[in-house]
Amino acid sequence: MTRARLFFMLRIAVWVVVGACVVIFARRLDRDQVLRSFQGVDLGLALAATLVCVPSSALQGLRWGALVRGIRRVPRFTPIAALYVGQAASAFLPMRAGEAVRTELLARATGMARATALGTVALDHSVNAVVMFAFAALLPALLPVPRWVAALVWTGMGGAIILVLTLLWLAKHPESMPVGRIANAVARARSGLMAARDPRAVAQAALFSALAWSLEITVTMLALGAFHQPHDLPHAMGVIFGINLALAIPSPPASLGNFELGAGSVLVAFGGDAGHAAAFAIGLHAIQLLPAMVMGGVMLNTFRKPTAAVPPAGAQEA
């Protein structure tokens, strides 16, 4: 059996498991109660949450752009547009393939090597993970969460920090990489990791990440309020953390099932009703998908003509 076939079968197996969990969760629902939850939605708050999603994604693009500009002087708008289109593509492609889309768009628009662009995406996710777990680390102080939740948060925080330090080490010491397919991929993407050696770029990325997460929390609080759920800071942070844990699992297009399972399970764990939790999870997903698809379609026109990229003085792409 080839490795590609093995990964394909593993992906299908994961989807089956996620689907089974969703079915089990759905069987516990009172459909009439779910419908009543949608009928009672505060449309004003839902609209406000949808609108806040737009600058939230823009800040994510600025986060990525700060790392990209640590390697090459590209227009700040280019990574933002690429991220919007990538998010829209993820609504139609499985396994969060929108990440590959934004990588390809950045490479085409700037003339940057694809491996370099991929390295910046990997570093972008690493910085974002550290900031996310830093936010999540506040959760045990705000809510009487079980010990395993606190342990999970701090373990994730440690893992994210180790990942960033590893990427930084590989950027400085490429000779330390072992031989193998993964090592070869890291070697090709090493030029994109060079931004990790720029403290200013990393600090800017961390700042934009913190601002983006702040808006994500705002979106979640507005959505919770729209569905008449407890909409304080701890509940919003718990929902976001649960969603991101669920999104770590290989998912179908638009992360259907994973997203709802992560958001709904957290509200149920906090003592909420399963029907109301399901309605909120579906609604929050729609609130995030709508602006992503609209902005992705608008930003797609940005990449019709390539934009020249000029490396900063003294910088050299590997």
Buried (B, 14 or more C-beta within 10 A) or exposed (E): EEEEEEEEEEBEEBBEEBBEBBEEBBEEBBEEBBEEBEEEBBEEBBEBBBBBBBBBBBBBBBBBBBBBBBBBBBBEBBBBBBBBBBBBBBBEBBBBEBBBBBBBBBBBBBBBBBBBBBBBBBBBBBBBBBBBBBBBBEBBEEBEBEEEBBEBBBEBBEEBBEBBEBBBBBBEEBEEBEEEEEBEBBBBBBBBBBBBEBEEBBEBBBBBBBBBBEBBBBBBBBBBBBBBBBBEBBBBBBBBBBBBBBBEBBBBBBBBBBBBBBBBBBBBBBEBBBBBBBBBBBBBBEBBBEBBBBBBEEBBEBBEEEBEBEEEEEBEBB
